């Protein structure tokens, strides 16, 4: 299975939080308090860095990707 790390649907948790209009630590706090909110494979920690997918952000926020609303 090949994973494209240039895919915009894979992002740093801090950047994702900003895109969805939340505090930089929103993803980390949400994961620590309720990890079951994230669909399987939508979040992972690499060293000290949290990586999250668009699917994961949409699941925890209930909001579709705001970048797709931009004109």
Secondary structure as UniProt FT lines:
FT   TURN            5..6
FT   TURN            8..9
FT   STRAND          10..12
FT   HELIX           13..19
FT   TURN            20..21
FT   TURN            24..25
FT   HELIX           26..33
FT   HELIX           35..37
FT   TURN            40..41
FT   STRAND          43..46
FT   TURN            47..48
FT   STRAND          49..53
FT   HELIX           54..61
FT   HELIX           66..69
//
